[in-house]
Amino acid sequence: MKVVKRSEAMKKQSNTTRITKYCGGKYQWHGTQSTYIGRDIKLPEGSNVLALFVERRADAHGPYACLMCIVED
């Protein structure tokens, strides 16, 4: 599945979906959001993920990228 813009991912949201972290990892932030858009992520078989998007977050160690997903309940 390819990483999309947050706005595109939100179009797939409905009453039966929720937003969660895709993984607990923190990845160093490089450039802008467009750096991550279009990257291909392998999903496990049978996953309920409808869309993947990236969020920029920061902590005491600096900015990092967090992969978020919209999943079907």
N, CA, C and O atoms as a CHARMM CRD file, in Angstrom:
* protein
*
  292
    1    1 MET  N      0.85400  -1.16400   0.00000 PROA 1      0.00000
    2    1 MET  CA     0.00000   0.00000   0.00000 PROA 1      0.00000
    3    1 MET  C      0.90400   1.23200   0.00000 PROA 1      0.00000
    4    1 MET  O      1.94700   1.25200   0.65400 PROA 1      0.00000
    5    2 LYS  N      0.49600   2.23600  -0.73000 PROA 2      0.00000
    6    2 LYS  CA     1.27300   3.46500  -0.82500 PROA 2      0.00000
    7    2 LYS  C      0.83200   4.47200   0.23400 PROA 2      0.00000
    8    2 LYS  O     -0.34100   4.52600   0.60400 PROA 2      0.00000
    9    3 VAL  N      1.78700   5.27000   0.71600 PROA 3      0.00000
   10    3 VAL  CA     1.50300   6.34700   1.65800 PROA 3      0.00000
   11    3 VAL  C      0.85600   7.49000   0.87500 PROA 3      0.00000
   12    3 VAL  O      1.35700   7.88900  -0.17600 PROA 3      0.00000
   13    4 VAL  N     -0.25700   8.01300   1.38900 PROA 4      0.00000
   14    4 VAL  CA    -0.98800   9.09200   0.72500 PROA 4      0.00000
   15    4 VAL  C     -1.01300  10.32900   1.60900 PROA 4      0.00000
   16    4 VAL  O     -0.58400  10.28600   2.76200 PROA 4      0.00000
   17    5 LYS  N     -1.51300  11.42000   1.07000 PROA 5      0.00000
   18    5 LYS  CA    -1.68500  12.64200   1.85600 PROA 5      0.00000
   19    5 LYS  C     -2.75700  12.40800   2.90700 PROA 5      0.00000
   20    5 LYS  O     -3.64700  11.57500   2.73100 PROA 5      0.00000
   21    6 ARG  N     -2.66300  13.15000   3.99800 PROA 6      0.00000
   22    6 ARG  CA    -3.64900  13.01600   5.07200 PROA 6      0.00000
   23    6 ARG  C     -5.05100  13.34100   4.56200 PROA 6      0.00000
   24    6 ARG  O     -6.01500  12.67100   4.93200 PROA 6      0.00000
   25    7 SER  N     -5.16800  14.35200   3.72300 PROA 7      0.00000
   26    7 SER  CA    -6.48000  14.74100   3.20100 PROA 7      0.00000
   27    7 SER  C     -7.11300  13.62300   2.37600 PROA 7      0.00000
   28    7 SER  O     -8.32500  13.41900   2.43500 PROA 7      0.00000
   29    8 GLU  N     -6.30200  12.90000   1.60900 PROA 8      0.00000
   30    8 GLU  CA    -6.81900  11.76900   0.83600 PROA 8      0.00000
   31    8 GLU  C     -7.23700  10.62200   1.76200 PROA 8      0.00000
   32    8 GLU  O     -8.23900   9.95100   1.51500 PROA 8      0.00000
   33    9 ALA  N     -6.47100  10.40600   2.81300 PROA 9      0.00000
   34    9 ALA  CA    -6.78500   9.33800   3.75500 PROA 9      0.00000
   35    9 ALA  C     -8.09100   9.62500   4.48900 PROA 9      0.00000
   36    9 ALA  O     -8.87400   8.71000   4.74500 PROA 9      0.00000
   37   10 MET  N     -8.32600  10.88800   4.82700 PROA 10     0.00000
   38   10 MET  CA    -9.53300  11.25400   5.56800 PROA 10     0.00000
   39   10 MET  C    -10.80100  11.05200   4.73800 PROA 10     0.00000
   40   10 MET  O    -11.88800  10.91800   5.30000 PROA 10     0.00000
   41   11 LYS  N    -10.67700  11.02700   3.42900 PROA 11     0.00000
   42   11 LYS  CA   -11.83500  10.76800   2.56700 PROA 11     0.00000
   43   11 LYS  C    -12.34700   9.34000   2.74100 PROA 11     0.00000
   44   11 LYS  O    -13.50500   9.05500   2.43900 PROA 11     0.00000
   45   12 LYS  N    -11.49000   8.44500   3.22800 PROA 12     0.00000
   46   12 LYS  CA   -11.87900   7.04500   3.42800 PROA 12     0.00000
   47   12 LYS  C    -12.43300   6.80000   4.82000 PROA 12     0.00000
   48   12 LYS  O    -12.83900   5.68300   5.14300 PROA 12     0.00000
   49   13 GLN  N    -12.45200   7.83700   5.64200 PROA 13     0.00000
   50   13 GLN  CA   -12.93000   7.69600   7.02000 PROA 13     0.00000
   51   13 GLN  C    -14.46100   7.70300   7.05600 PROA 13     0.00000
   52   13 GLN  O    -15.10800   8.44800   6.31900 PROA 13     0.00000
   53   14 SER  N    -15.02500   6.86300   7.92400 PROA 14     0.00000
   54   14 SER  CA   -16.47400   6.79100   8.10000 PROA 14     0.00000
   55   14 SER  C    -16.76200   6.43800   9.55900 PROA 14     0.00000
   56   14 SER  O    -15.86100   6.45500  10.39800 PROA 14     0.00000
   57   15 ASN  N    -18.00800   6.12100   9.85300 PROA 15     0.00000
   58   15 ASN  CA   -18.40200   5.77000  11.22100 PROA 15     0.00000
   59   15 ASN  C    -17.83300   4.43100  11.67500 PROA 15     0.00000
   60   15 ASN  O    -17.76300   4.16400  12.87500 PROA 15     0.00000
   61   16 THR  N    -17.43200   3.59600  10.73900 PROA 16     0.00000
   62   16 THR  CA   -16.92500   2.26900  11.08900 PROA 16     0.00000
   63   16 THR  C    -15.40300   2.19000  11.03700 PROA 16     0.00000
   64   16 THR  O    -14.84400   1.09500  11.09800 PROA 16     0.00000
   65   17 THR  N    -14.72600   3.32600  10.92400 PROA 17     0.00000
   66   17 THR  CA   -13.26900   3.33600  10.87200 PROA 17     0.00000
   67   17 THR  C    -12.69800   4.13200  12.03000 PROA 17     0.00000
   68   17 THR  O    -13.40900   4.88300  12.69700 PROA 17     0.00000
   69   18 ARG  N    -11.38200   3.95400  12.26400 PROA 18     0.00000
   70   18 ARG  CA   -10.71000   4.73000  13.29000 PROA 18     0.00000
   71   18 ARG  C     -9.27400   5.00000  12.84800 PROA 18     0.00000
   72   18 ARG  O     -8.72700   4.30000  11.99600 PROA 18     0.00000
   73   19 ILE  N     -8.67400   6.03500  13.44800 PROA 19     0.00000
   74   19 ILE  CA    -7.29900   6.40700  13.14400 PROA 19     0.00000
   75   19 ILE  C     -6.40100   5.87700  14.24900 PROA 19     0.00000
   76   19 ILE  O     -6.65900   6.12300  15.42800 PROA 19     0.00000
   77   20 THR  N     -5.34700   5.15100  13.88200 PROA 20     0.00000
   78   20 THR  CA    -4.39600   4.61200  14.84600 PROA 20     0.00000
   79   20 THR  C     -2.98500   4.72200  14.28300 PROA 20     0.00000
   80   20 THR  O     -2.78900   5.01100  13.10300 PROA 20     0.00000
   81   21 LYS  N     -2.00100   4.48200  15.15800 PROA 21     0.00000
   82   21 LYS  CA    -0.61900   4.40500  14.68600 PROA 21     0.00000
   83   21 LYS  C     -0.45000   3.09200  13.94000 PROA 21     0.00000
   84   21 LYS  O     -0.95200   2.05600  14.37400 PROA 21     0.00000
   85   22 TYR  N      0.25400   3.13600  12.82200 PROA 22     0.00000
   86   22 TYR  CA     0.51000   1.90400  12.07900 PROA 22     0.00000
   87   22 TYR  C      1.55700   1.06600  12.79600 PROA 22     0.00000
   88   22 TYR  O      1.43300  -0.15600  12.88600 PROA 22     0.00000
   89   23 CYS  N      2.59600   1.73300  13.30900 PROA 23     0.00000
   90   23 CYS  CA     3.62800   1.03500  14.06500 PROA 23     0.00000
   91   23 CYS  C      4.14600   1.96400  15.15500 PROA 23     0.00000
   92   23 CYS  O      3.90800   3.17000  15.10700 PROA 23     0.00000
   93   24 GLY  N      4.82900   1.42700  16.10400 PROA 24     0.00000
   94   24 GLY  CA     5.31100   2.22400  17.22400 PROA 24     0.00000
   95   24 GLY  C      6.65700   2.87900  16.97800 PROA 24     0.00000
   96   24 GLY  O      7.18600   3.55400  17.86000 PROA 24     0.00000
   97   25 GLY  N      7.22400   2.68800  15.77800 PROA 25     0.00000
   98   25 GLY  CA     8.55000   3.22000  15.48200 PROA 25     0.00000
   99   25 GLY  C      8.55100   4.72500  15.25900 PROA 25     0.00000
  100   25 GLY  O      7.54400   5.31700  14.87000 PROA 25     0.00000
  101   26 LYS  N      9.69800   5.32200  15.51200 PROA 26     0.00000
  102   26 LYS  CA     9.90700   6.73200  15.23600 PROA 26     0.00000
  103   26 LYS  C     10.98800   6.81600  14.17700 PROA 26     0.00000
  104   26 LYS  O     12.08300   6.28500  14.36500 PROA 26     0.00000
  105   27 TYR  N     10.69700   7.47800  13.06300 PROA 27     0.00000
  106   27 TYR  CA    11.62300   7.57700  11.95900 PROA 27     0.00000
  107   27 TYR  C     12.06000   9.02500  11.80900 PROA 27     0.00000
  108   27 TYR  O     11.24200   9.93700  11.93100 PROA 27     0.00000
  109   28 GLN  N     13.32500   9.24300  11.55000 PROA 28     0.00000
  110   28 GLN  CA    13.84000  10.59800  11.42200 PROA 28     0.00000
  111   28 GLN  C     13.08700  11.33700  10.32200 PROA 28     0.00000
  112   28 GLN  O     12.87400  10.80100   9.23400 PROA 28     0.00000
  113   29 TRP  N     12.68700  12.57400  10.61300 PROA 29     0.00000
  114   29 TRP  CA    11.94000  13.38400   9.66200 PROA 29     0.00000
  115   29 TRP  C     12.89900  13.93400   8.62300 PROA 29     0.00000
  116   29 TRP  O     13.91300  14.53700   8.97500 PROA 29     0.00000
  117   30 HSD  N     12.59500  13.73400   7.35300 PROA 30     0.00000
  118   30 HSD  CA    13.41000  14.23200   6.24800 PROA 30     0.00000
  119   30 HSD  C     12.57300  15.15500   5.37700 PROA 30     0.00000
  120   30 HSD  O     11.63000  14.69600   4.73300 PROA 30     0.00000
  121   31 GLY  N     12.88900  16.42900   5.33900 PROA 31     0.00000
  122   31 GLY  CA    12.25800  17.35400   4.41400 PROA 31     0.00000
  123   31 GLY  C     10.82300  17.67200   4.74000 PROA 31     0.00000
  124   31 GLY  O     10.52100  18.23000   5.79400 PROA 31     0.00000
  125   32 THR  N      9.93100  17.31100   3.82200 PROA 32     0.00000
  126   32 THR  CA     8.51200  17.61900   3.96100 PROA 32     0.00000
  127   32 THR  C      7.68200  16.34500   3.85000 PROA 32     0.00000
  128   32 THR  O      8.21100  15.24800   3.66900 PROA 32     0.00000
  129   33 GLN  N      6.38500  16.51900   3.96200 PROA 33     0.00000
  130   33 GLN  CA     5.46700  15.38300   3.85900 PROA 33     0.00000
  131   33 GLN  C      5.57000  14.73700   2.47900 PROA 33     0.00000
  132   33 GLN  O      5.42000  13.52200   2.35200 PROA 33     0.00000
  133   34 SER  N      5.82100  15.53400   1.45500 PROA 34     0.00000
  134   34 SER  CA     5.88100  14.99800   0.09400 PROA 34     0.00000
  135   34 SER  C      7.03600  14.01000  -0.09000 PROA 34     0.00000
  136   34 SER  O      7.03200  13.22200  -1.03600 PROA 34     0.00000
  137   35 THR  N      8.02400  14.05000   0.80800 PROA 35     0.00000
  138   35 THR  CA     9.12600  13.09200   0.76500 PROA 35     0.00000
  139   35 THR  C      8.61700  11.66800   0.99900 PROA 35     0.00000
  140   35 THR  O      9.16900  10.71500   0.45000 PROA 35     0.00000
  141   36 TYR  N      7.57800  11.52300   1.80100 PROA 36     0.00000
  142   36 TYR  CA     7.06100  10.20800   2.18400 PROA 36     0.00000
  143   36 TYR  C      5.91300   9.72300   1.29000 PROA 36     0.00000
  144   36 TYR  O      5.67000   8.52100   1.18900 PROA 36     0.00000
  145   37 ILE  N      5.21400  10.65100   0.65000 PROA 37     0.00000
  146   37 ILE  CA     4.05100  10.28600  -0.16300 PROA 37     0.00000
  147   37 ILE  C      4.49300   9.45100  -1.35900 PROA 37     0.00000
  148   37 ILE  O      5.43800   9.79900  -2.06700 PROA 37     0.00000
  149   38 GLY  N      3.79500   8.35400  -1.56700 PROA 38     0.00000
  150   38 GLY  CA     4.08500   7.46500  -2.67800 PROA 38     0.00000
  151   38 GLY  C      4.97500   6.28800  -2.30600 PROA 38     0.00000
  152   38 GLY  O      5.14300   5.37200  -3.11000 PROA 38     0.00000
  153   39 ARG  N      5.54500   6.29200  -1.11200 PROA 39     0.00000
  154   39 ARG  CA     6.36300   5.14600  -0.69700 PROA 39     0.00000
  155   39 ARG  C      5.48600   3.92100  -0.51600 PROA 39     0.00000
  156   39 ARG  O      4.35900   4.01200  -0.02900 PROA 39     0.00000
  157   40 ASP  N      6.01000   2.79000  -0.91000 PROA 40     0.00000
  158   40 ASP  CA     5.25600   1.54100  -0.83100 PROA 40     0.00000
  159   40 ASP  C      5.55600   0.84600   0.48700 PROA 40     0.00000
  160   40 ASP  O      6.72000   0.62400   0.81900 PROA 40     0.00000
  161   41 ILE  N      4.51500   0.49900   1.24300 PROA 41     0.00000
  162   41 ILE  CA     4.64400  -0.19300   2.53100 PROA 41     0.00000
  163   41 ILE  C      3.96800  -1.55700   2.40500 PROA 41     0.00000
  164   41 ILE  O      2.81400  -1.65600   1.98700 PROA 41     0.00000
  165   42 LYS  N      4.70000  -2.59800   2.77000 PROA 42     0.00000
  166   42 LYS  CA     4.13200  -3.95500   2.74400 PROA 42     0.00000
  167   42 LYS  C      3.23000  -4.14600   3.95400 PROA 42     0.00000
  168   42 LYS  O      3.65900  -3.93900   5.09000 PROA 42     0.00000
  169   43 LEU  N      1.99500  -4.53500   3.71900 PROA 43     0.00000
  170   43 LEU  CA     1.03800  -4.80700   4.79100 PROA 43     0.00000
  171   43 LEU  C      0.85800  -6.30900   4.94100 PROA 43     0.00000
  172   43 LEU  O      0.93200  -7.04200   3.95500 PROA 43     0.00000
  173   44 PRO  N      0.62400  -6.77200   6.15700 PROA 44     0.00000
  174   44 PRO  CA     0.36900  -8.20400   6.34400 PROA 44     0.00000
  175   44 PRO  C     -0.96200  -8.60900   5.69800 PROA 44     0.00000
  176   44 PRO  O     -1.87800  -7.79700   5.57000 PROA 44     0.00000
  177   45 GLU  N     -1.04400  -9.84700   5.30600 PROA 45     0.00000
  178   45 GLU  CA    -2.27700 -10.36800   4.70400 PROA 45     0.00000
  179   45 GLU  C     -3.44400 -10.23400   5.67000 PROA 45     0.00000
  180   45 GLU  O     -3.29800 -10.49100   6.86500 PROA 45     0.00000
  181   46 GLY  N     -4.58700  -9.83700   5.16400 PROA 46     0.00000
  182   46 GLY  CA    -5.79000  -9.75200   5.98200 PROA 46     0.00000
  183   46 GLY  C     -5.85700  -8.53500   6.88500 PROA 46     0.00000
  184   46 GLY  O     -6.69100  -8.48800   7.78900 PROA 46     0.00000
  185   47 SER  N     -5.00500  -7.55500   6.66300 PROA 47     0.00000
  186   47 SER  CA    -5.05900  -6.35700   7.50300 PROA 47     0.00000
  187   47 SER  C     -6.26400  -5.50000   7.10200 PROA 47     0.00000
  188   47 SER  O     -6.69700  -5.51700   5.95000 PROA 47     0.00000
  189   48 ASN  N     -6.78500  -4.76700   8.05400 PROA 48     0.00000
  190   48 ASN  CA    -7.96700  -3.93500   7.82800 PROA 48     0.00000
  191   48 ASN  C     -7.60400  -2.50400   7.47600 PROA 48     0.00000
  192   48 ASN  O     -8.44800  -1.61500   7.59000 PROA 48     0.00000
  193   49 VAL  N     -6.37400  -2.25900   7.05200 PROA 49     0.00000
  194   49 VAL  CA    -5.90900  -0.90300   6.76500 PROA 49     0.00000
  195   49 VAL  C     -6.49400  -0.41500   5.44800 PROA 49     0.00000
  196   49 VAL  O     -6.36800  -1.06900   4.41300 PROA 49     0.00000
  197   50 LEU  N     -7.14600   0.76200   5.51000 PROA 50     0.00000
  198   50 LEU  CA    -7.71400   1.36900   4.31000 PROA 50     0.00000
  199   50 LEU  C     -6.78900   2.42200   3.70600 PROA 50     0.00000
  200   50 LEU  O     -6.77900   2.61400   2.49000 PROA 50     0.00000
  201   51 ALA  N     -6.00900   3.10800   4.55200 PROA 51     0.00000
  202   51 ALA  CA    -5.11300   4.15800   4.07200 PROA 51     0.00000
  203   51 ALA  C     -3.97500   4.37200   5.05600 PROA 51     0.00000
  204   51 ALA  O     -4.14400   4.19800   6.26300 PROA 51     0.00000
  205   52 LEU  N     -2.81100   4.75300   4.53200 PROA 52     0.00000
  206   52 LEU  CA    -1.63600   5.09300   5.34000 PROA 52     0.00000
  207   52 LEU  C     -1.24800   6.53700   5.05000 PROA 52     0.00000
  208   52 LEU  O     -1.26400   6.97300   3.89900 PROA 52     0.00000
  209   53 PHE  N     -0.89400   7.28500   6.11400 PROA 53     0.00000
  210   53 PHE  CA    -0.39300   8.63900   5.92200 PROA 53     0.00000
  211   53 PHE  C      0.65500   8.92200   6.98600 PROA 53     0.00000
  212   53 PHE  O      0.75200   8.19900   7.97800 PROA 53     0.00000
  213   54 VAL  N      1.44000   9.97500   6.78200 PROA 54     0.00000
  214   54 VAL  CA     2.53700  10.30100   7.68900 PROA 54     0.00000
  215   54 VAL  C      2.21900  11.59200   8.43000 PROA 54     0.00000
  216   54 VAL  O      1.64800  12.52300   7.86400 PROA 54     0.00000
  217   55 GLU  N      2.59700  11.63400   9.70800 PROA 55     0.00000
  218   55 GLU  CA     2.44200  12.83500  10.52700 PROA 55     0.00000
  219   55 GLU  C      3.80500  13.24100  11.05000 PROA 55     0.00000
  220   55 GLU  O      4.62600  12.38800  11.38800 PROA 55     0.00000
  221   56 ARG  N      4.04500  14.52900  11.11600 PROA 56     0.00000
  222   56 ARG  CA     5.28200  15.03900  11.70100 PROA 56     0.00000
  223   56 ARG  C      5.02100  15.30300  13.17600 PROA 56     0.00000
  224   56 ARG  O      4.07900  16.01200  13.53000 PROA 56     0.00000
  225   57 ARG  N      5.84500  14.73900  14.02300 PROA 57     0.00000
  226   57 ARG  CA     5.74700  14.94400  15.46200 PROA 57     0.00000
  227   57 ARG  C      7.12800  15.30500  15.99000 PROA 57     0.00000
  228   57 ARG  O      8.12600  15.19000  15.27800 PROA 57     0.00000
  229   58 ALA  N      7.17600  15.73600  17.22600 PROA 58     0.00000
  230   58 ALA  CA     8.46800  16.11000  17.81200 PROA 58     0.00000
  231   58 ALA  C      8.49600  15.74000  19.28700 PROA 58     0.00000
  232   58 ALA  O      7.46500  15.74400  19.96000 PROA 58     0.00000
  233   59 ASP  N      9.67900  15.42300  19.77500 PROA 59     0.00000
  234   59 ASP  CA     9.89500  15.18300  21.19200 PROA 59     0.00000
  235   59 ASP  C     11.21600  15.84900  21.57500 PROA 59     0.00000
  236   59 ASP  O     11.72000  16.69000  20.83200 PROA 59     0.00000
  237   60 ALA  N     11.77200  15.48600  22.71000 PROA 60     0.00000
  238   60 ALA  CA    13.00200  16.11400  23.19100 PROA 60     0.00000
  239   60 ALA  C     14.19800  15.86500  22.26400 PROA 60     0.00000
  240   60 ALA  O     15.17600  16.61200  22.30000 PROA 60     0.00000
  241   61 HSD  N     14.12300  14.82700  21.44500 PROA 61     0.00000
  242   61 HSD  CA    15.21600  14.48600  20.53800 PROA 61     0.00000
  243   61 HSD  C     15.05400  15.10700  19.15900 PROA 61     0.00000
  244   61 HSD  O     15.92500  14.93000  18.30700 PROA 61     0.00000
  245   62 GLY  N     13.96800  15.82800  18.91400 PROA 62     0.00000
  246   62 GLY  CA    13.75200  16.48300  17.63200 PROA 62     0.00000
  247   62 GLY  C     12.55900  15.92400  16.87900 PROA 62     0.00000
  248   62 GLY  O     11.82500  15.08700  17.40400 PROA 62     0.00000
  249   63 PRO  N     12.36300  16.38500  15.64900 PROA 63     0.00000
  250   63 PRO  CA    11.20800  15.94500  14.85800 PROA 63     0.00000
  251   63 PRO  C     11.35900  14.50600  14.36300 PROA 63     0.00000
  252   63 PRO  O     12.46400  14.03300  14.09600 PROA 63     0.00000
  253   64 TYR  N     10.22100  13.82800  14.24800 PROA 64     0.00000
  254   64 TYR  CA    10.21500  12.47700  13.70700 PROA 64     0.00000
  255   64 TYR  C      8.93000  12.24400  12.92400 PROA 64     0.00000
  256   64 TYR  O      7.95100  12.97200  13.08700 PROA 64     0.00000
  257   65 ALA  N      8.94200  11.23100  12.07800 PROA 65     0.00000
  258   65 ALA  CA     7.78900  10.85800  11.28300 PROA 65     0.00000
  259   65 ALA  C      7.07600   9.69800  11.94700 PROA 65     0.00000
  260   65 ALA  O      7.71000   8.75300  12.41500 PROA 65     0.00000
  261   66 CYS  N      5.76500   9.77200  11.98600 PROA 66     0.00000
  262   66 CYS  CA     4.93900   8.73200  12.58900 PROA 66     0.00000
  263   66 CYS  C      3.95800   8.24000  11.51900 PROA 66     0.00000
  264   66 CYS  O      3.18500   9.03300  10.98200 PROA 66     0.00000
  265   67 LEU  N      3.98200   6.95300  11.21000 PROA 67     0.00000
  266   67 LEU  CA     3.04600   6.39900  10.24900 PROA 67     0.00000
  267   67 LEU  C      1.69800   6.15100  10.92200 PROA 67     0.00000
  268   67 LEU  O      1.61500   5.43500  11.92100 PROA 67     0.00000
  269   68 MET  N      0.66600   6.73800  10.37800 PROA 68     0.00000
  270   68 MET  CA    -0.68900   6.58800  10.88900 PROA 68     0.00000
  271   68 MET  C     -1.52300   5.86000   9.83500 PROA 68     0.00000
  272   68 MET  O     -1.21300   5.89500   8.64400 PROA 68     0.00000
  273   69 CYS  N     -2.58400   5.20300  10.29700 PROA 69     0.00000
  274   69 CYS  CA    -3.43400   4.48700   9.34500 PROA 69     0.00000
  275   69 CYS  C     -4.90400   4.63100   9.73800 PROA 69     0.00000
  276   69 CYS  O     -5.24500   4.92100  10.88500 PROA 69     0.00000
  277   70 ILE  N     -5.73200   4.42000   8.76600 PROA 70     0.00000
  278   70 ILE  CA    -7.17600   4.34700   8.97200 PROA 70     0.00000
  279   70 ILE  C     -7.55800   2.88000   8.80200 PROA 70     0.00000
  280   70 ILE  O     -7.32600   2.27900   7.75300 PROA 70     0.00000
  281   71 VAL  N     -8.14700   2.31700   9.85600 PROA 71     0.00000
  282   71 VAL  CA    -8.49100   0.89500   9.84800 PROA 71     0.00000
  283   71 VAL  C     -9.99900   0.70800   9.98900 PROA 71     0.00000
  284   71 VAL  O    -10.70000   1.52200  10.59100 PROA 71     0.00000
  285   72 GLU  N    -10.46000  -0.37200   9.42300 PROA 72     0.00000
  286   72 GLU  CA   -11.86800  -0.75800   9.50900 PROA 72     0.00000
  287   72 GLU  C    -12.08200  -1.51000  10.81200 PROA 72     0.00000
  288   72 GLU  O    -11.33500  -2.43900  11.11900 PROA 72     0.00000
  289   73 ASP  N    -13.09400  -1.12100  11.58400 PROA 73     0.00000
  290   73 ASP  CA   -13.38900  -1.80500  12.84800 PROA 73     0.00000
  291   73 ASP  C    -14.08500  -3.11500  12.62900 PROA 73     0.00000
  292   73 ASP  O    -14.40200  -3.81400  13.59100 PROA 73     0.00000
